[in-house]
Amino acid sequence: MNRYNKEGVDNYRDNVQNRLDLVQSRLEELTINQASQTSNITHIKESVDRLEVLVKEQNGRIRKNENLLSAVSAIGGVLSVVFGGFIAWLFKGKM
């Protein structure tokens, strides 16, 4: 008087084992994907850090050039006022 069907129980156990195998293979696949994503993220972080250093260097060069340009503009403005005043003085004296 066996309440359980041996064949049905064996099929159920096989199905459970197959599902566990599928879950295990998927878990391994996800682990590999996560490791490759971590590697990619590390590479991206290193690249961004290098770019950050390069941008800081370029900003320093740009700042230096802007300061030089403003100095040249200031000197040009002073010289134009001086020469304009000198030319005005020359013409004032002749009239």
ZIDAZI-V661000 format. One record per backbone hydrogen bond with DSSP energy under -1.0 kcal/mol. CO is the residue of the C=O (numbers start at 1). NH is the residue of the N-H. If there is no record, write none. Layout:
co	nh
CO	NH
CO	NH
This chain:
co	nh
5	9
6	10
7	11
8	12
9	13
10	14
11	15
12	16
13	17
14	18
15	19
16	20
17	21
18	22
19	23
20	24
21	25
22	26
23	27
24	28
25	29
26	30
27	31
28	32
29	33
30	34
31	35
32	36
33	37
34	38
35	39
36	40
37	41
38	42
39	43
40	44
41	45
42	46
43	47
44	48
45	49
46	50
47	51
48	52
49	53
50	54
51	55
52	56
53	57
54	58
55	59
56	60
57	61
58	62
59	63
60	64
61	65
62	66
63	67
64	68
65	69
66	70
67	71
68	72
69	73
70	74
71	75
72	76
73	77
74	78
75	79
76	80
77	81
78	82
79	83
80	84
81	85
82	86
83	87
84	88
85	89
86	90
87	91
88	92
89	93
90	94
91	95
